[in-house]
Amino acid sequence: MQTIKLGKNGPEISVIGFGAWGISGRDWGKTDDSTSKKAIHSALDKGISFIDTADVYGFGHSERLIAEVLKERNSTQKPVIATKAGNNFYPFLEKSFDSTPANPDYSKKHLIFAAEQSLKRLNTESLDILQLHSPTTDLLEKDEPWEALEILKKTGKIKHVGWSVQSFKETEQAHILDRHSDLIDVIQVRYNLLEREAEKVLFPKALKYGTGVIVRIPLLFGLLSGKFSKNTLFSSTDHRQLNLSPEKLQNYLETLSKYDSFFEKHKHYSKAQLSLKFCISHPACHVVIPGIKTEKQAFENVVAGTISDIYFTDFFV
Ligand SMILES: NC(=O)c1ccc[n+]([C@@H]2O[C@H](COP(=O)([O-])OP(=O)(O)OC[C@H]3O[C@@H](n4cnc5c(N)ncnc54)[C@H](OP(=O)(O)O)[C@@H]3O)[C@@H](O)[C@H]2O)c1
């Protein structure tokens, strides 16, 4: 597995990470915790040293599962864990939800409280990376979220400051990096073969400032593995019922068919592996964090971090 420094201020990590939303037990339908824990163990055994999660994933469940796995491993070699805050789920803790309700709160008070709760769940003294969880542009324009992150860094409660850029606002929000490039160590961006808006303005700025770039949704929720057809239907508790609705699926699959000859030419790798390698081949991108639910997916996805015979240079001209 190749490793890389996550931007000029970031830690050294594997180029393939573990996205831990899908194992949270919410938004993706029912999950089995023992299967999820095996997936995390396998990923770490195979050299993954970076995990992305959020406080709100399963209302703390994703963070707790990660902490349980690390306790079971009892190893001094710990992965770097990036978490997120800003969606205040605490008022809903006693209620039952299949999907995560939105309740944005980027106030200083809430962000500091949220970081302290994540520290407890992850059983650590200092969070490796804390990311603002995709705030809207008006919230990013306020000073409070940034002041909170500054305080958390100064007091040692977080090691690195991160900002998860809102999906489909990559260009609209790019100026935030100009304003806060001294504070932001890492950004997280939606980016994959079919969704490349970030290349226009955001990635050049990240390269200019030496910002670490984490790529999310690299498999377009599994679609880029090639396993879905236009007739695929998702359960009512799976967010893909909306995010990969029949109309969206049809459009994405039509665009994807342009790459048929590329996938055919390199068919010694799976479509998922090639799609992951595409993301980390962009010069601005450091790590890709596919959501991984099973050992099988862990085994398949880590291979993308060893591909050294495909460069994607034609894709970026
Ligand atoms: N706003 C934010 O900050 C934000 C938003 C979204 C995601 N994220 C982060 O980014 C991570 C990645 O995004 P994502 O999980 O939404 O989408 P993704 O990585 O594009 O897709 C993940 C899903 O694809 C399927 N899959 C994974 N590997 C596969 C393989 N080799 N072959 C076939 N199917 C495979 C799995 O679902 P099935 O097996 O059920 O098909 C998995 O849950 C998240 O886990 C989370 O950490 C952050």
The ligand as a Gaussian input file, in Angstrom:
#p B3LYP/6-31G(d) Opt

LIG

0 1
 N      -20.533000      15.407000       3.834000
 C      -19.560000      14.583000       4.088000
 O      -18.589000      14.957000       4.706000
 C      -19.643000      13.180000       3.582000
 C      -20.719000      12.786000       2.749000
 C      -20.711000      11.489000       2.242000
 C      -19.666000      10.621000       2.535000
 N      -18.644000      11.022000       3.364000
 C      -17.527000      10.108000       3.712000
 O      -17.040000       9.525000       2.515000
 C      -17.071000       8.092000       2.618000
 C      -17.257000       7.489000       1.256000
 O      -18.480000       7.880000       0.660000
 P      -19.730000       6.898000       0.609000
 O      -19.508000       5.766000       1.522000
 O      -20.932000       7.737000       0.805000
 O      -19.768000       6.448000      -0.912000
 P      -18.799000       5.526000      -1.791000
 O      -17.509000       5.338000      -1.113000
 O      -18.802000       6.086000      -3.156000
 O      -19.638000       4.160000      -1.830000
 C      -19.564000       3.283000      -0.758000
 C      -20.493000       2.076000      -0.983000
 O      -20.160000       1.385000      -2.175000
 C      -20.272000      -0.023000      -1.963000
 N      -18.917000      -0.592000      -2.201000
 C      -17.743000      -0.294000      -1.579000
 N      -16.716000      -0.983000      -2.121000
 C      -17.240000      -1.717000      -3.119000
 C      -16.682000      -2.621000      -4.054000
 N      -15.378000      -2.896000      -4.087000
 N      -17.521000      -3.213000      -4.956000
 C      -18.862000      -2.939000      -4.954000
 N      -19.439000      -2.091000      -4.086000
 C      -18.640000      -1.474000      -3.177000
 C      -20.739000      -0.226000      -0.518000
 O      -22.183000      -0.252000      -0.453000
 P      -23.074000      -1.548000      -0.787000
 O      -22.239000      -2.756000      -0.507000
 O      -24.271000      -1.430000       0.095000
 O      -23.466000      -1.382000      -2.238000
 C      -20.285000       1.067000       0.135000
 O      -21.007000       1.399000       1.268000
 C      -18.204000       7.848000       3.632000
 O      -18.166000       6.544000       4.191000
 C      -17.939000       8.942000       4.621000
 O      -16.861000       8.593000       5.461000
 C      -18.624000      12.299000       3.867000

